[in-house]
């Protein structure tokens, strides 16, 4: 970090530093960062270095897929803009983590065909669907038809839609744990009775973990 500009461009010096601390690449000089061969070395030392690499490496589809499939799903957030739109890259990342969807540009998160495909792979990723979709009741019902577990990760704006909540709870009574209290009170009587008769239905701790304690749950506000 305190090396002279000359040393930050010295390949041997930086390589030696990276052997002890792969993140040392962040202190390398601009010339080294545009060296494609050296960038590949840096990425294989630590995938987190990808974001500092030259465009040729950040846009290397085979390399990025290798990193993602090796468990570094966050590589989708620092690869080239072109690869962020590559469906195979996207699906590989989302299969690793639902948060990968949140790394994508909003226009992609609003694409219905893509979101439907992702729902098949990782229902939890529905927490990060685009703003144009969160109140699209018809589309949300289509997602529930793919996997009823999608409801459990929907944003709060989606959870409060009565037709969506009704369908989700009708498919699986356990989904009632994720519905705000005022929505529960508006469900059909048959569903409300089933919920009342099931003492195990209570808001899950994950609501609090996601910072959603205030959105209510079964019995909230009743």
Secondary structure by P-SEA (a helix, b strand, c coil): ccccccccccaaaaaaaaaacccccccccccccccaaaaaaaaaaccccccccccccccaaaaaaaaaaaccccccccccccccccaaaaaaaaaacccccccccccccccaaaaaaaaacccccccccccccccaaaaaaaaaaacccccccccccccccaaaaaaaaaacccccccccaaaaaaccaaaaaaaaaccccccccccccccccccccccccc
